């Protein structure tokens, strides 16, 4: 690590801490040449490989943007969306890979979105998984109903909402 003041090629770590969200490590350093102190933030790089083969850094904002569209008009708060994006990033980073396919990012969104809002889940999944027929929707709805039946949650009907 070069000193930002004198450009000396070495520095000594005085203190290390993780940031509040746990994504970065904050290191307090001191230059042995000029004795000035400075702070560095270290993050692990995570790149997303697109279908075209292009690679770009993972963006939590892109996850938020896609999920926000699916949740439009639904009773979902910005805090809920931010928490979902954080869960997605943590799930992806926990795999330990430096690169991940864009498809895997979308798949990582599905489970937390299903827990957050089933209608938003269906919207996101229909676009992401390129559903082409009513049978695709019916199949997904049948799976959601079956999961509810096993967990004991009441199944909301259209009449119950009126």
Backbone as a chain_set.jsonl record, in Angstrom:
{"seq": "XXXXXXXXXXXXXXXXXXXXXXXXXXXXXXXXXXXXXXXXXXXXXXXXXXXXXXXXXXXXXXXXXXXXXXXXXXXXXXXXXXXXXXXXXXXXXXXXXXXXXXXXXXXXXXXXXXXXXXXXXXXXXXXXXXXXXXXXXXXXXXXXXXXXXXXXXXXXXXXXXX", "coords": {"N": [[0.847, -1.171, 0.0], [0.747, 2.083, -1.007], [1.803, 5.119, 0.473], [-0.378, 7.831, 0.66], [0.588, 10.373, 0.957], [3.465, 10.662, 0.884], [4.147, 8.783, -0.941], [5.571, 6.517, -0.283], [6.429, 3.073, -0.441], [5.459, 1.299, 1.441], [3.432, 0.472, 4.309], [2.14, 0.447, 7.66], [-0.231, -1.492, 9.343], [-2.422, -0.286, 11.698], [-4.917, -0.563, 12.886], [-7.765, -2.64, 12.372], [-11.057, -3.03, 11.182], [-14.365, -4.237, 10.56], [-16.809, -2.827, 8.371], [-20.059, -1.318, 9.035], [-22.034, -2.702, 7.523], [-20.689, -4.985, 6.986], [-19.428, -5.561, 4.6], [-17.057, -4.383, 3.845], [-13.611, -3.957, 4.867], [-12.169, -1.843, 7.124], [-9.177, -0.25, 7.382], [-6.763, 1.23, 9.417], [-3.864, 2.925, 8.793], [-0.287, 3.53, 9.016], [2.373, 5.41, 7.779], [5.741, 4.413, 7.586], [7.716, 6.072, 6.767], [6.979, 8.912, 6.61], [5.395, 9.054, 8.822], [2.699, 9.722, 8.83], [-0.846, 9.187, 9.096], [-3.422, 7.198, 7.576], [-6.519, 6.043, 6.11], [-7.785, 3.013, 4.769], [-10.158, 1.297, 2.714], [-11.147, -1.934, 2.216], [-12.438, -4.171, -0.103], [-13.843, -7.182, -1.364], [-13.662, -8.103, -4.727], [-16.353, -8.587, -6.934], [-17.536, -9.862, -9.803], [-19.967, -9.754, -12.389], [-20.938, -11.876, -14.919], [-22.268, -11.304, -17.962], [-24.854, -12.396, -20.303], [-23.855, -11.875, -22.828], [-21.205, -12.253, -22.496], [-19.696, -10.238, -21.56], [-18.194, -8.647, -18.718], [-18.941, -7.181, -15.598], [-18.737, -5.109, -12.633], [-20.412, -6.287, -9.667], [-23.542, -4.915, -8.808], [-25.407, -3.61, -6.33], [-27.344, -1.725, -6.613], [-28.408, -2.248, -9.138], [-29.722, -4.65, -8.682], [-31.626, -3.726, -6.868], [-33.058, -1.984, -8.567], [-34.249, -3.728, -10.466], [-35.857, -5.332, -8.802], [-37.437, -3.396, -7.622], [-39.091, -2.609, -9.732], [-40.649, -4.912, -10.053], [-42.003, -4.834, -7.669], [-43.616, -2.68, -7.823], [-46.394, -0.788, -6.915], [-47.065, -2.513, -4.908], [-47.326, -3.429, -1.399], [-44.616, -2.764, -0.309], [-41.763, -1.621, 1.295], [-39.051, 0.792, 0.923], [-37.038, 0.152, 2.67], [-37.463, -2.605, 2.973], [-36.773, -3.428, 0.383], [-34.071, -2.672, 0.27], [-33.028, -4.346, 2.229], [-33.537, -6.831, 1.059], [-31.86, -6.65, -1.218], [-29.398, -6.602, 0.078], [-29.424, -9.145, 1.251], [-29.341, -10.715, -1.052], [-26.827, -9.998, -2.106], [-25.161, -10.911, -0.019], [-25.707, -13.658, -0.119], [-24.675, -14.308, -2.628], [-21.967, -13.552, -2.368], [-21.222, -15.317, -0.367], [-20.808, -17.666, -1.67], [-18.247, -17.604, -2.514], [-17.036, -17.067, -4.954], [-15.246, -15.199, -7.432], [-16.356, -14.381, -9.753], [-19.623, -14.405, -11.175], [-22.424, -15.724, -12.892], [-24.876, -13.726, -14.571], [-27.373, -14.853, -14.619], [-27.379, -16.397, -12.275], [-27.444, -14.403, -10.359], [-30.03, -13.407, -10.69], [-31.436, -15.727, -9.956], [-30.736, -15.838, -7.294], [-32.219, -13.758, -6.341], [-34.841, -14.628, -6.363], [-35.751, -16.355, -4.151], [-35.642, -14.709, -1.685], [-37.372, -12.704, -2.573], [-39.739, -14.067, -2.966], [-40.421, -14.635, -0.328], [-40.834, -12.044, 0.547], [-42.908, -10.816, -1.063], [-45.446, -12.323, -2.743], [-46.79, -11.714, -5.138], [-45.088, -9.857, -6.368], [-42.944, -11.569, -6.644], [-43.977, -13.377, -8.566], [-44.243, -11.621, -10.735], [-41.528, -10.862, -11.177], [-40.316, -13.361, -11.618], [-41.704, -14.202, -13.884], [-40.769, -12.553, -15.906], [-37.991, -12.884, -15.662], [-37.589, -15.641, -15.939], [-38.675, -15.989, -18.368], [-41.438, -16.714, -18.913], [-43.951, -18.104, -20.943], [-46.576, -18.811, -21.233], [-49.939, -19.239, -19.909], [-49.914, -21.542, -18.451], [-47.381, -21.623, -17.342], [-47.566, -19.618, -15.382], [-49.677, -20.702, -13.882], [-48.504, -23.061, -12.958], [-46.471, -22.058, -11.279], [-48.037, -20.711, -9.388], [-49.432, -22.87, -8.331], [-47.338, -24.195, -7.049], [-46.669, -22.28, -5.099], [-49.075, -22.284, -3.623], [-49.079, -24.93, -2.686], [-46.819, -24.882, -1.055], [-47.694, -23.078, 0.879], [-49.737, -24.578, 1.995], [-48.327, -26.592, 3.287], [-47.0, -25.135, 5.224], [-49.008, -24.125, 6.714], [-50.097, -21.622, 6.403], [-52.824, -19.408, 5.794], [-54.664, -19.525, 2.748], [-55.122, -16.876, 0.71], [-58.032, -15.708, -0.832], [-59.679, -14.303, -3.727], [-62.203, -13.418, -2.997], [-61.935, -13.003, -0.262], [-60.466, -10.712, -0.12], [-62.127, -8.698, -0.788]], "CA": [[0.0, 0.0, 0.0], [1.533, 3.319, -1.087], [1.369, 6.24, 1.303], [-0.939, 8.863, -0.213], [1.258, 11.649, 1.2], [4.851, 10.682, 0.41], [4.245, 7.706, -1.94], [6.419, 5.418, 0.185], [5.812, 1.832, -0.903], [5.067, 0.411, 2.53], [2.7, 1.083, 5.419], [1.896, -0.472, 8.766], [-1.626, -1.502, 9.764], [-2.557, 0.024, 13.124], [-6.214, -1.041, 13.359], [-8.648, -3.187, 11.336], [-12.451, -3.24, 11.593], [-15.322, -4.378, 9.468], [-17.784, -1.735, 8.325], [-21.355, -1.667, 9.628], [-22.747, -3.708, 6.739], [-19.859, -6.185, 6.918], [-18.95, -5.785, 3.245], [-15.7, -3.836, 3.715], [-12.726, -3.916, 6.022], [-11.567, -0.522, 7.286], [-7.855, -0.374, 8.0], [-6.053, 2.45, 9.749], [-2.465, 2.643, 8.479], [0.699, 4.582, 9.272], [3.545, 5.326, 6.906], [6.976, 4.414, 8.381], [8.618, 7.109, 6.252], [6.563, 10.263, 7.023], [4.621, 8.86, 10.052], [1.315, 10.191, 8.724], [-1.831, 8.103, 9.132], [-4.493, 7.246, 6.585], [-7.483, 4.94, 6.195], [-8.129, 2.328, 3.521], [-11.303, 0.399, 2.737], [-10.885, -3.087, 1.365], [-13.593, -4.995, -0.444], [-13.54, -8.228, -2.334], [-14.317, -7.78, -5.988], [-17.319, -9.569, -7.418], [-17.939, -9.484, -11.147], [-21.105, -10.455, -12.97], [-20.726, -12.186, -16.325], [-23.537, -11.175, -18.671], [-25.06, -13.387, -21.367], [-23.001, -11.514, -23.965], [-19.829, -12.584, -22.158], [-19.09, -9.065, -20.917], [-18.12, -8.737, -17.266], [-19.025, -5.879, -14.923], [-18.794, -5.269, -11.179], [-21.731, -6.493, -9.08], [-24.149, -3.667, -8.379], [-26.592, -3.766, -5.503], [-28.323, -0.79, -7.178], [-29.087, -2.926, -10.246], [-30.648, -5.598, -8.065], [-32.724, -2.899, -6.358], [-33.831, -1.463, -9.687], [-35.074, -4.803, -11.009], [-36.845, -5.753, -7.813], [-38.356, -2.265, -7.43], [-40.087, -2.686, -10.815], [-41.557, -6.019, -9.745], [-42.763, -4.488, -6.462], [-44.369, -1.445, -8.061], [-47.799, -0.885, -6.533], [-47.204, -3.508, -3.848], [-47.02, -2.854, -0.076], [-43.225, -3.074, 0.007], [-41.053, -0.376, 1.591], [-37.669, 0.899, 0.45], [-36.224, -0.606, 3.627], [-37.607, -4.013, 2.592], [-36.006, -3.634, -0.842], [-32.651, -2.586, 0.607], [-32.702, -5.569, 2.96], [-33.524, -7.906, 0.07], [-30.639, -6.511, -2.016], [-28.293, -7.004, 0.94], [-29.483, -10.609, 1.369], [-28.894, -11.271, -2.331], [-25.381, -9.828, -2.19], [-24.526, -11.814, 0.951], [-25.835, -15.03, -0.63], [-23.749, -14.465, -3.751], [-20.593, -13.489, -1.858], [-20.946, -16.492, 0.457], [-20.384, -18.755, -2.549], [-16.793, -17.519, -2.581], [-16.554, -16.909, -6.318], [-14.935, -13.835, -7.848], [-17.255, -14.1, -10.868], [-20.879, -15.134, -11.129], [-23.268, -15.451, -14.051], [-26.027, -12.853, -14.322], [-28.505, -15.744, -14.339], [-27.305, -16.782, -10.866], [-27.881, -13.249, -9.565], [-31.492, -13.442, -10.75], [-31.913, -16.862, -9.169], [-30.548, -15.483, -5.888], [-33.274, -12.796, -5.999], [-36.158, -15.265, -6.31], [-36.167, -16.854, -2.828], [-36.034, -13.642, -0.757], [-38.516, -11.971, -3.107], [-40.913, -14.902, -2.697], [-40.778, -14.412, 1.079], [-41.244, -10.655, 0.728], [-44.196, -10.536, -1.688], [-45.67, -13.362, -3.748], [-47.169, -11.118, -6.425], [-43.847, -9.33, -6.933], [-42.182, -12.752, -7.044], [-44.523, -13.866, -9.833], [-43.879, -10.649, -11.765], [-40.101, -10.958, -11.444], [-40.031, -14.685, -12.185], [-42.28, -14.316, -15.237], [-39.865, -11.881, -16.836], [-36.658, -13.447, -15.568], [-37.564, -17.005, -16.451], [-39.282, -15.92, -19.702], [-42.652, -17.516, -19.009], [-44.583, -17.838, -22.232], [-47.985, -19.205, -21.292], [-50.675, -19.254, -18.65], [-49.516, -22.743, -17.726], [-46.202, -21.277, -16.55], [-48.071, -18.916, -14.199], [-50.466, -21.644, -13.086], [-47.571, -23.967, -12.294], [-45.825, -21.332, -10.177], [-49.051, -20.46, -8.369], [-49.691, -24.16, -7.687], [-46.214, -24.452, -6.141], [-46.838, -21.364, -3.963], [-50.197, -22.777, -2.808], [-48.65, -26.167, -2.026], [-45.91, -24.49, 0.031], [-48.535, -22.498, 1.938], [-50.482, -25.664, 2.642], [-47.425, -27.325, 4.181], [-46.604, -24.274, 6.333], [-50.19, -23.805, 7.495], [-50.578, -20.258, 6.151], [-54.104, -19.381, 5.086], [-54.601, -19.157, 1.335], [-56.015, -15.744, 0.471], [-58.805, -15.811, -2.072], [-60.13, -13.008, -4.244], [-63.391, -13.002, -2.22], [-61.517, -12.578, 1.06], [-59.879, -9.39, -0.197], [-63.16, -7.698, -1.116]], "C": [[0.893, 1.234, 0.0], [0.939, 4.381, -0.167], [0.818, 7.331, 0.382], [-0.237, 10.221, -0.066], [2.663, 11.693, 0.603], [5.139, 9.606, -0.643], [5.238, 6.61, -1.559], [5.675, 4.11, -0.089], [5.33, 0.9, 0.195], [4.255, 1.195, 3.557], [2.441, 0.005, 6.462], [0.431, -0.349, 9.17], [-1.683, -1.303, 11.274], [-3.832, -0.587, 13.689], [-7.01, -1.56, 12.166], [-10.025, -3.427, 11.926], [-13.303, -3.478, 10.369], [-16.29, -3.198, 9.514], [-19.114, -2.241, 8.857], [-22.081, -2.763, 8.855], [-21.933, -4.975, 6.523], [-19.267, -6.467, 5.555], [-17.499, -5.355, 3.073], [-14.918, -4.023, 5.013], [-12.057, -2.543, 6.014], [-10.244, -0.707, 8.013], [-7.259, 1.016, 8.221], [-4.58, 2.126, 9.594], [-1.578, 3.831, 8.846], [1.903, 4.333, 8.38], [4.811, 5.354, 7.766], [7.949, 5.511, 7.952], [8.241, 8.493, 6.786], [5.73, 10.256, 8.309], [3.19, 9.4, 10.0], [0.392, 8.975, 8.657], [-2.893, 8.306, 8.06], [-5.344, 5.993, 6.707], [-7.69, 4.335, 4.818], [-9.38, 1.483, 3.758], [-11.036, -0.718, 1.754], [-12.173, -3.861, 1.148], [-13.135, -6.098, -1.385], [-14.298, -7.892, -3.615], [-15.217, -8.94, -6.399], [-17.809, -9.088, -8.768], [-19.08, -10.363, -11.625], [-20.825, -10.635, -14.451], [-22.089, -12.211, -17.006], [-23.652, -12.261, -19.742], [-24.148, -13.142, -22.559], [-21.542, -11.901, -23.734], [-19.1, -11.425, -21.504], [-19.16, -9.229, -19.406], [-18.183, -7.332, -16.681], [-19.11, -6.111, -13.423], [-20.236, -5.475, -10.707], [-22.256, -5.157, -8.58], [-25.422, -3.96, -7.598], [-27.713, -2.873, -6.041], [-29.081, -1.424, -8.346], [-30.089, -3.957, -9.728], [-31.867, -4.835, -7.563], [-33.631, -2.415, -7.478], [-34.771, -2.53, -10.253], [-36.179, -5.229, -10.068], [-37.876, -4.648, -7.581], [-39.453, -2.28, -8.496], [-41.112, -3.776, -10.532], [-42.471, -5.682, -8.573], [-43.618, -3.234, -6.643], [-45.848, -1.664, -7.752], [-48.077, -1.9, -5.436], [-46.842, -2.864, -2.507], [-45.621, -3.243, 0.411], [-42.487, -1.754, 0.196], [-39.647, -0.386, 0.987], [-36.719, 0.144, 1.383], [-36.271, -2.094, 3.297], [-36.755, -4.327, 1.367], [-34.505, -3.608, -0.567], [-32.197, -3.846, 1.335], [-32.622, -6.754, 2.006], [-32.24, -7.846, -0.757], [-29.412, -6.926, -1.205], [-28.261, -8.525, 1.084], [-28.978, -11.272, 0.1], [-27.377, -11.171, -2.436], [-24.657, -10.767, -1.234], [-24.578, -13.263, 0.462], [-24.836, -15.282, -1.753], [-22.305, -14.479, -3.257], [-20.235, -14.723, -1.033], [-20.531, -17.704, -0.378], [-18.873, -18.75, -2.751], [-16.216, -17.381, -3.971], [-16.273, -15.444, -6.624], [-15.815, -13.407, -9.01], [-18.492, -14.972, -10.744], [-21.688, -14.761, -12.359], [-24.441, -14.577, -13.651], [-27.262, -13.691, -13.998], [-28.538, -16.132, -12.864], [-27.716, -15.635, -9.946], [-29.409, -13.231, -9.529], [-32.073, -14.577, -9.925], [-31.777, -16.564, -7.673], [-31.607, -14.491, -5.414], [-34.587, -13.521, -5.698], [-36.596, -15.687, -4.905], [-36.512, -15.722, -1.852], [-37.232, -12.835, -1.253], [-39.804, -12.751, -2.881], [-41.383, -14.706, -1.259], [-41.328, -13.006, 1.308], [-42.645, -10.394, 0.178], [-44.402, -11.515, -2.847], [-46.039, -12.797, -5.118], [-45.933, -10.55, -7.115], [-42.956, -10.483, -7.402], [-42.659, -13.269, -8.396], [-44.175, -12.919, -10.98], [-42.414, -10.807, -12.168], [-39.782, -12.279, -12.147], [-40.556, -14.802, -13.616], [-41.381, -13.661, -16.27], [-38.518, -12.591, -16.853], [-36.564, -14.843, -16.167], [-38.278, -17.132, -17.786], [-40.486, -16.854, -19.841], [-43.4, -17.108, -20.266], [-46.06, -18.162, -22.272], [-48.623, -19.12, -19.916], [-50.284, -20.455, -17.803], [-48.28, -22.478, -16.859], [-46.621, -20.574, -15.264], [-48.827, -19.878, -13.284], [-49.569, -22.609, -12.324], [-46.901, -23.307, -11.101], [-46.807, -21.061, -9.044], [-49.373, -21.75, -7.623], [-48.579, -24.492, -6.683], [-46.335, -23.56, -4.902], [-47.958, -21.843, -3.043], [-49.803, -24.044, -2.047], [-47.714, -25.845, -0.858], [-46.681, -23.879, 1.194], [-49.263, -23.583, 2.714], [-49.59, -26.425, 3.619], [-46.997, -26.487, 5.376], [-47.79, -23.858, 7.195], [-50.695, -22.388, 7.332], [-51.917, -20.308, 5.455], [-53.907, -18.938, 3.638], [-55.614, -18.051, 1.112], [-56.733, -15.936, -0.845], [-59.217, -14.427, -2.493], [-61.318, -12.511, -3.444], [-62.987, -12.463, -0.856], [-60.964, -11.158, 1.05], [-60.905, -8.304, -0.473], [-63.834, -7.153, 0.081]], "O": [[1.707, 1.413, 0.907], [-0.279, 4.512, -0.052], [1.484, 7.715, -0.579], [-0.451, 11.117, -0.882], [3.014, 12.641, -0.1], [6.248, 9.531, -1.171], [5.694, 5.859, -2.421], [4.45, 4.047, 0.018], [4.838, -0.19, -0.098], [4.372, 2.416, 3.662], [2.514, -1.19, 6.176], [-0.088, 0.757, 9.323], [-1.07, -2.055, 12.033], [-3.847, -1.07, 14.821], [-6.942, -0.991, 11.077], [-10.156, -3.96, 13.029], [-13.006, -2.986, 9.28], [-16.552, -2.643, 10.581], [-19.284, -3.435, 9.102], [-22.678, -3.656, 9.458], [-22.43, -5.937, 5.938], [-18.656, -7.519, 5.362], [-16.786, -5.909, 2.236], [-15.483, -4.216, 6.09], [-11.456, -2.139, 5.019], [-10.197, -1.25, 9.116], [-7.258, 1.86, 7.324], [-4.088, 1.167, 10.189], [-2.039, 4.965, 8.968], [2.384, 3.208, 8.245], [4.947, 6.243, 8.606], [8.886, 5.84, 8.679], [9.089, 9.182, 7.354], [5.392, 11.317, 8.834], [2.542, 9.52, 11.04], [0.788, 7.892, 8.225], [-3.217, 9.434, 7.688], [-4.941, 5.008, 7.327], [-7.763, 5.052, 3.82], [-9.623, 1.014, 4.87], [-10.731, -0.469, 0.588], [-12.9, -4.165, 2.093], [-12.151, -5.946, -2.109], [-15.445, -7.447, -3.57], [-14.875, -10.11, -6.229], [-18.426, -8.028, -8.869], [-19.15, -11.551, -11.31], [-20.514, -9.675, -15.156], [-22.951, -13.026, -16.676], [-22.682, -12.954, -20.049], [-23.718, -14.085, -23.224], [-20.736, -11.881, -24.664], [-18.013, -11.601, -20.955], [-20.071, -9.87, -18.881], [-17.559, -6.406, -17.199], [-19.511, -7.189, -12.984], [-21.168, -4.908, -11.277], [-21.514, -4.364, -8.001], [-26.39, -4.492, -8.141], [-28.89, -3.219, -5.94], [-30.271, -1.163, -8.522], [-31.177, -4.108, -10.283], [-33.004, -5.244, -7.799], [-34.854, -2.44, -7.338], [-35.949, -2.262, -10.492], [-37.311, -5.462, -10.493], [-39.055, -4.932, -7.369], [-40.613, -1.996, -8.197], [-42.308, -3.58, -10.748], [-43.59, -6.188, -8.492], [-44.271, -2.786, -5.701], [-46.472, -2.598, -8.258], [-49.235, -2.114, -5.078], [-46.129, -1.861, -2.478], [-45.466, -3.954, 1.405], [-42.577, -0.865, -0.651], [-39.128, -1.431, 0.595], [-35.724, -0.43, 0.94], [-35.244, -2.772, 3.334], [-36.095, -5.365, 1.313], [-33.755, -4.423, -1.106], [-31.104, -4.354, 1.082], [-31.73, -7.593, 2.135], [-31.599, -8.874, -0.977], [-28.489, -7.536, -1.745], [-27.189, -9.129, 1.043], [-28.267, -12.275, 0.16], [-26.712, -12.138, -2.808], [-23.642, -11.358, -1.602], [-23.609, -14.007, 0.612], [-24.223, -16.348, -1.817], [-21.51, -15.32, -3.678], [-19.074, -15.132, -1.001], [-19.965, -18.66, 0.152], [-18.287, -19.769, -3.116], [-15.013, -17.562, -4.154], [-16.972, -14.554, -6.138], [-16.007, -12.212, -9.237], [-18.432, -16.11, -10.279], [-21.645, -13.619, -12.816], [-24.942, -14.669, -12.531], [-28.1, -13.282, -13.193], [-29.612, -16.191, -12.265], [-28.274, -15.869, -8.874], [-30.009, -13.061, -8.468], [-33.097, -14.403, -9.265], [-32.612, -16.994, -6.877], [-31.867, -14.391, -4.215], [-35.362, -13.065, -4.858], [-37.724, -15.393, -4.51], [-37.58, -15.762, -1.241], [-38.021, -12.337, -0.449], [-40.852, -12.156, -2.63], [-42.582, -14.621, -0.994], [-42.188, -12.804, 2.165], [-43.482, -9.816, 0.872], [-43.631, -11.53, -3.806], [-45.638, -13.347, -6.144], [-45.751, -10.743, -8.317], [-42.295, -10.382, -8.435], [-41.847, -13.566, -9.273], [-43.848, -13.37, -12.077], [-42.095, -10.879, -13.355], [-39.065, -12.303, -13.147], [-39.921, -15.433, -14.461], [-41.247, -14.16, -17.387], [-37.967, -12.87, -17.918], [-35.579, -15.183, -16.823], [-38.472, -18.239, -18.287], [-40.55, -17.674, -20.757], [-43.475, -15.929, -20.61], [-46.739, -17.826, -23.242], [-47.946, -18.953, -18.902], [-50.319, -20.39, -16.574], [-48.148, -23.041, -15.773], [-46.11, -20.881, -14.188], [-48.639, -19.871, -12.067], [-49.846, -22.938, -11.17], [-46.773, -23.914, -10.038], [-46.45, -21.169, -7.871], [-49.567, -21.726, -6.407], [-48.85, -25.009, -5.599], [-46.129, -24.026, -3.782], [-47.812, -21.813, -1.821], [-50.164, -24.201, -0.881], [-47.806, -26.462, 0.202], [-46.363, -24.128, 2.356], [-49.388, -23.513, 3.937], [-50.059, -26.858, 4.672], [-46.666, -27.033, 6.428], [-47.609, -23.305, 8.28], [-51.619, -21.976, 8.034], [-52.133, -21.169, 4.602], [-53.077, -18.075, 3.351], [-56.815, -18.249, 1.297], [-56.12, -16.284, -1.855], [-59.12, -13.479, -1.715], [-61.446, -11.306, -3.225], [-63.636, -11.552, -0.342], [-60.983, -10.474, 2.073], [-60.587, -7.117, -0.401], [-64.72, -6.308, -0.04]]}, "num_chains": 1, "name": "protein.A"}
